Amino acid sequence: MYPPKSNNPSTQSGPLNPVAPVMNPVNVKKLLLSKWTAVKPVDKRKHFLVAKVIQPESPELVVQWVELEAVHSSLSRRIDWRELRDPALWRIGWV
């Protein structure tokens, strides 16, 4: 049914294999209202919600920025949405 799992570390991805880093799966079209946890708290804030996906002025350009809102304080900050793909900075959901 499924291919057998390999015990060979060179074929596995993840934290044990630095050759193939695991990135958070992010679809820019599904970012709005998604929940994120900062690995290292930002100004004592850890849980965030994507409050706004900032659309570029020209429709031909791709989305670059999102606005994150801290859940407890409602303070917001703008970041490049690609930063959310880095598991050293962000975790998907509220952990």
FIGU-759741 format. One record per residue: residue in one letter; z, y, x of N, C-alpha, C in turn. Coordinates in pm, 1 decimal. Each point is the difference from the previous one (the first is absolute). Example, Ala and Ser with C-alpha at 12.3 -4.5 7.8 and 13.67 -1.06 7.14 Angstrom:
REM FIGU-759741
+-----+----------+----------+----------+----------+----------+----------+----------+----------+----------+
: res :     n.c3 :     n.c2 :     n.c1 :    ca.c3 :    ca.c2 :    ca.c1 :     c.c3 :     c.c2 :     c.c1 :
+-----+----------+----------+----------+----------+----------+----------+----------+----------+----------+
:   A :    780.0 :   -569.0 :   1319.0 :      0.0 :    119.0 :    -89.0 :      0.0 :    120.0 :     90.0 :
:   S :    -72.0 :    105.0 :    -35.0 :      6.0 :    119.0 :     82.0 :     73.0 :    109.0 :    -77.0 :
+-----+----------+----------+----------+----------+----------+----------+----------+----------+----------+
***
This chain:
REM FIGU-759741
+-----+----------+----------+----------+----------+----------+----------+----------+----------+----------+
: res :     n.c3 :     n.c2 :     n.c1 :    ca.c3 :    ca.c2 :    ca.c1 :     c.c3 :     c.c2 :     c.c1 :
+-----+----------+----------+----------+----------+----------+----------+----------+----------+----------+
:   M :      0.0 :   -118.0 :     82.1 :      0.0 :    118.0 :    -82.1 :      0.0 :    126.1 :     87.8 :
:   Y :    107.8 :     21.2 :     77.9 :      7.6 :    112.9 :     91.9 :    -14.7 :    -52.5 :    142.0 :
:   P :    -55.2 :     81.2 :     88.9 :     -7.8 :    -46.1 :    138.4 :    140.5 :    -13.9 :     58.1 :
:   P :     21.8 :    -95.0 :     88.5 :    133.7 :    -18.6 :     57.6 :     38.3 :    119.8 :     86.2 :
:   K :    130.4 :     29.8 :      0.7 :     50.0 :    109.1 :     82.9 :     -2.7 :    -41.9 :    145.5 :
:   S :    -34.6 :     94.7 :     83.4 :     -5.4 :    -27.3 :    142.5 :    131.9 :     41.3 :     63.4 :
:   N :     49.7 :    -79.0 :     91.9 :    121.0 :     35.6 :     74.0 :    -33.0 :     69.7 :    131.0 :
:   N :   -126.7 :     23.6 :     23.6 :    -42.9 :     67.1 :    120.6 :     27.2 :    150.2 :    -12.7 :
:   P :     89.8 :     58.1 :     83.3 :     32.9 :    142.5 :    -13.9 :   -118.1 :     93.6 :     21.6 :
:   S :   -102.2 :    -44.1 :     71.0 :   -113.4 :     89.4 :     25.2 :    -85.9 :     19.4 :   -124.2 :
:   T :     14.1 :    -86.6 :   -101.3 :    -78.9 :     13.6 :   -122.0 :     77.3 :     64.1 :   -112.7 :
:   Q :    127.2 :     29.4 :     21.6 :     82.4 :     59.3 :   -103.8 :      6.5 :    150.5 :     19.0 :
:   S :     11.9 :     69.7 :   -111.8 :     21.4 :    143.3 :      8.8 :    144.0 :     27.0 :    -38.8 :
:   G :     48.8 :    116.4 :     31.6 :    135.8 :     35.7 :    -36.9 :     78.6 :     48.1 :    119.7 :
:   P :    132.2 :     14.8 :    -18.1 :     82.5 :     58.8 :    105.4 :      8.9 :    -86.0 :    126.0 :
:   L :    -26.0 :   -131.7 :    -11.0 :      6.8 :    -85.4 :    117.8 :   -124.9 :     10.8 :     85.8 :
:   N :   -108.9 :     48.2 :    -57.4 :   -124.9 :     11.5 :     73.3 :    -38.1 :    147.0 :     10.4 :
:   P :     25.9 :     64.0 :    115.8 :    -30.1 :    142.7 :     12.8 :   -148.9 :     31.0 :      0.5 :
:   V :    -85.4 :    -99.9 :     11.1 :   -143.9 :     23.3 :      2.2 :    -51.1 :     39.2 :   -137.4 :
:   A :     59.6 :    -55.2 :   -105.9 :    -45.7 :     26.3 :   -136.3 :    112.8 :     63.4 :    -81.3 :
:   P :     18.3 :    132.7 :     10.1 :    107.9 :     63.8 :    -75.4 :    -26.8 :     -5.4 :   -150.2 :
:   V :    106.2 :    -16.2 :    -75.7 :    -11.8 :     -6.2 :   -144.9 :     18.5 :    140.2 :    -54.9 :
:   M :    -96.2 :     45.0 :    -80.4 :      7.9 :    132.4 :    -59.4 :     31.9 :    -13.8 :   -148.1 :
:   N :     65.9 :    100.2 :    -55.1 :     25.3 :      1.4 :   -143.1 :   -133.5 :     11.0 :    -73.0 :
:   P :    -24.3 :    -85.8 :    -98.4 :   -125.9 :     12.4 :    -74.7 :      6.7 :    121.2 :    -92.8 :
:   V :    -89.3 :     93.2 :     19.8 :      1.0 :    123.2 :    -79.2 :   -139.8 :     25.5 :    -54.4 :
:   N :     -8.4 :     20.5 :   -129.9 :   -123.6 :     39.1 :    -65.0 :     19.0 :    143.6 :    -46.5 :
:   V :    -79.3 :     90.9 :     52.8 :     19.1 :    142.8 :    -30.1 :    -12.9 :     28.0 :   -149.9 :
:   K :    -76.8 :    -80.2 :    -72.0 :    -16.1 :     21.8 :   -144.1 :    124.4 :    -39.5 :    -78.7 :
:   K :     89.4 :    -77.7 :     60.5 :    120.4 :    -45.0 :    -69.2 :    127.4 :     61.9 :     56.4 :
:   L :    -12.9 :    104.2 :     78.5 :    116.8 :     61.1 :     63.4 :     86.7 :     81.0 :    -95.8 :
:   L :    -60.1 :     63.8 :    -97.1 :     74.9 :     89.4 :    -88.4 :    114.2 :    -76.2 :    -66.8 :
:   L :    119.9 :     55.2 :      9.4 :    124.4 :    -53.9 :    -55.3 :     46.7 :   -128.8 :     67.3 :
:   S :    -56.5 :    -33.4 :    116.1 :     49.7 :   -117.5 :     72.2 :    131.6 :     35.8 :     69.6 :
:   K :     81.5 :   -102.8 :     24.6 :    134.4 :     18.7 :     55.7 :      1.6 :    -45.9 :    145.4 :
:   W :     71.6 :     77.5 :     83.8 :      4.4 :    -27.7 :    143.3 :    140.2 :     21.9 :     52.8 :
:   T :     35.6 :    -78.8 :    102.7 :    127.7 :     14.4 :     68.6 :    -27.7 :     34.5 :    145.2 :
:   A :     62.1 :    107.1 :     47.3 :    -13.5 :     38.0 :    140.6 :     84.1 :    -95.3 :     84.2 :
:   V :    -57.4 :    -52.8 :    107.5 :     73.9 :    -89.5 :     88.9 :    114.5 :     76.7 :     64.6 :
:   K :    -29.9 :    121.5 :     46.3 :    102.9 :     89.9 :     53.1 :     12.4 :    114.3 :    -99.4 :
:   P :    118.2 :     23.6 :    -56.5 :     14.8 :    106.8 :    -99.2 :    -50.8 :    135.0 :     50.8 :
:   V :    -62.1 :     73.8 :    -91.0 :    -55.0 :    131.6 :     29.2 :     92.5 :    103.1 :    -64.6 :
:   D :     73.2 :     75.9 :     81.8 :     97.8 :     97.1 :    -50.4 :     96.2 :    -66.2 :    -98.1 :
:   K :     49.3 :   -117.5 :     36.4 :     93.7 :    -79.1 :    -81.5 :    -61.2 :    -47.6 :   -131.5 :
:   R :   -131.9 :      1.7 :     -7.6 :    -69.1 :    -49.5 :   -119.8 :    -77.3 :   -124.1 :     38.7 :
:   K :     11.8 :   -103.5 :    -82.4 :    -58.6 :   -128.3 :     34.9 :   -105.0 :    -46.0 :   -100.6 :
:   H :     20.6 :     29.2 :   -128.4 :    -90.0 :    -48.4 :   -105.1 :    -90.0 :    112.5 :    -49.9 :
:   F :   -130.3 :    -31.7 :     -4.7 :    -99.5 :    100.7 :    -35.6 :    -97.2 :    -55.3 :   -103.2 :
:   L :    -62.3 :     92.5 :    -72.3 :   -101.1 :    -30.4 :    -99.7 :   -121.6 :     86.8 :     31.1 :
:   V :   -119.4 :    -57.4 :     -9.3 :   -120.5 :     80.7 :     21.0 :    -21.0 :     81.9 :   -127.7 :
:   A :     32.7 :    128.4 :      8.0 :     -5.8 :     87.9 :   -116.3 :   -140.0 :     55.0 :    -24.0 :
:   K :    -78.4 :     10.7 :    108.9 :   -132.5 :     59.5 :    -14.6 :    -92.4 :    -52.6 :    109.0 :
:   V :   -121.9 :    -33.1 :    -39.8 :   -105.8 :    -31.0 :     95.7 :    -87.0 :    124.5 :      5.3 :
:   I :     -4.5 :     64.3 :    113.6 :    -68.5 :    128.4 :     13.0 :   -148.3 :    -25.4 :     23.1 :
:   Q :    -78.8 :     37.3 :    -99.2 :   -145.1 :    -20.4 :      4.2 :    -64.2 :    106.5 :     88.9 :
:   P :   -101.1 :    -37.6 :     77.9 :    -69.7 :     98.9 :     84.1 :    -82.3 :     94.7 :    -86.3 :
:   E :    -32.1 :    116.0 :     55.9 :    -78.0 :     98.8 :    -74.7 :   -139.6 :    -51.2 :    -32.1 :
:   S :    -59.3 :    -70.9 :     95.0 :   -133.7 :    -53.5 :    -20.4 :     10.8 :   -146.4 :    -43.0 :
:   P :    -68.5 :    -40.3 :   -107.4 :      9.7 :   -139.3 :    -46.6 :    -53.8 :   -102.7 :     98.9 :
:   E :    -82.2 :     44.7 :     96.6 :    -54.7 :    -92.7 :     98.2 :    103.6 :    -40.4 :    104.4 :
:   L :    104.1 :     80.8 :     16.1 :    103.0 :    -28.7 :     99.8 :    100.6 :   -100.2 :    -55.3 :
:   V :     65.9 :    -70.9 :     89.9 :     99.4 :    -99.5 :    -40.6 :    138.5 :     63.6 :     -9.4 :
:   V :     86.1 :    -61.7 :    -77.7 :    137.5 :     46.4 :    -13.8 :     70.9 :    -17.2 :    133.2 :
:   Q :     73.6 :    102.2 :     42.0 :     72.4 :     -9.4 :    125.8 :    150.0 :     17.1 :    -19.8 :
:   W :     42.1 :     79.2 :    -96.1 :    140.8 :     36.3 :    -13.5 :     60.2 :    -50.9 :   -130.0 :
:   V :    129.1 :    -34.0 :      8.1 :     78.1 :    -29.8 :   -119.5 :    129.3 :     80.0 :      8.7 :
:   E :     58.2 :     24.8 :   -114.8 :    127.5 :     69.7 :     -3.5 :    107.4 :   -100.0 :    -39.9 :
:   L :     97.5 :    -20.1 :     88.5 :    110.9 :    -89.9 :    -26.4 :    117.3 :     81.2 :    -52.0 :
:   E :     64.6 :    -52.8 :   -101.6 :    117.3 :     66.4 :    -57.0 :    120.8 :    -90.3 :     18.6 :
:   A :    106.1 :     54.8 :     58.3 :    123.4 :    -75.9 :     17.6 :     60.3 :    -26.7 :   -137.7 :
:   V :     43.5 :   -121.0 :    -22.3 :     46.4 :    -40.3 :   -132.8 :    127.8 :     72.6 :    -39.8 :
:   H :     97.4 :      9.1 :     89.7 :    129.0 :     57.5 :    -37.2 :      3.7 :    152.1 :      3.1 :
:   S :    -79.1 :     61.3 :     84.8 :      8.6 :    145.5 :     12.9 :   -121.4 :     73.4 :    -55.0 :
:   S :   -107.3 :    -70.4 :    -31.2 :   -124.7 :     58.3 :    -50.4 :    -67.1 :     93.9 :     99.7 :
:   L :     42.1 :     -2.5 :    126.3 :    -69.9 :     77.6 :    101.1 :   -127.8 :    -73.9 :     36.3 :
:   S :   -106.5 :     75.6 :     25.8 :   -127.6 :    -65.6 :     28.5 :    -51.7 :     40.1 :    136.3 :
:   R :    -85.1 :    -86.6 :     53.0 :    -65.8 :     27.4 :    127.3 :   -138.7 :    -61.3 :     -3.0 :
:   R :    -90.0 :     58.2 :     75.3 :   -139.4 :    -44.8 :      3.6 :    -21.7 :    -80.3 :    128.0 :
:   I :    -62.6 :   -118.4 :    -14.5 :    -32.8 :    -82.5 :    116.3 :   -141.5 :    -54.4 :    -15.6 :
:   D :    -56.5 :    -44.1 :    110.9 :   -128.2 :    -70.4 :     -2.5 :     27.0 :   -137.1 :    -60.6 :
:   W :    -75.1 :    -39.8 :   -101.3 :     27.8 :   -125.1 :    -70.0 :    -10.3 :   -121.0 :     91.7 :
:   R :    -72.1 :     10.9 :    110.8 :    -14.2 :   -112.9 :     93.2 :    130.4 :    -33.1 :     71.2 :
:   E :     93.5 :     96.6 :      5.6 :    131.4 :    -26.6 :     58.7 :     74.3 :   -108.5 :    -78.1 :
:   L :    -26.8 :    -10.6 :   -129.0 :     67.7 :   -100.0 :    -82.7 :    -39.2 :   -142.1 :     39.9 :
:   R :   -110.2 :    -15.5 :     69.7 :    -44.1 :   -132.8 :     42.9 :     80.6 :    -51.6 :    118.7 :
:   D :     74.9 :     86.8 :     67.3 :     75.2 :    -38.5 :    119.6 :    134.6 :    -60.5 :    -39.4 :
:   P :     18.4 :   -131.3 :     21.1 :    126.3 :    -63.4 :    -39.1 :    118.9 :     43.3 :     85.9 :
:   A :    -25.0 :     66.1 :    112.6 :    109.9 :     52.5 :     80.4 :     59.5 :    125.6 :    -63.1 :
:   L :    -74.8 :     62.7 :    -92.5 :     45.4 :    122.2 :    -65.8 :     37.3 :    -20.4 :   -146.2 :
:   W :    -75.3 :    -83.3 :    -70.5 :     14.4 :    -11.8 :   -145.9 :     -0.5 :   -145.3 :    -46.2 :
:   R :     74.6 :    -24.7 :   -108.8 :     -0.7 :   -129.3 :    -69.4 :    -45.5 :     26.4 :   -143.9 :
:   I :    -77.4 :    -91.6 :    -53.5 :    -45.5 :     13.4 :   -138.8 :    115.9 :    -29.4 :    -92.9 :
:   G :     14.8 :     82.8 :   -102.0 :    108.6 :    -18.1 :    -97.4 :    128.2 :     64.8 :     48.4 :
:   W :    104.9 :    -18.1 :    -79.9 :    130.9 :     54.4 :     37.6 :     84.4 :   -115.6 :     49.1 :
:   V :     20.0 :     -1.9 :    130.2 :     73.4 :   -110.1 :     63.6 :    142.0 :     43.2 :     27.7 :
+-----+----------+----------+----------+----------+----------+----------+----------+----------+----------+
***
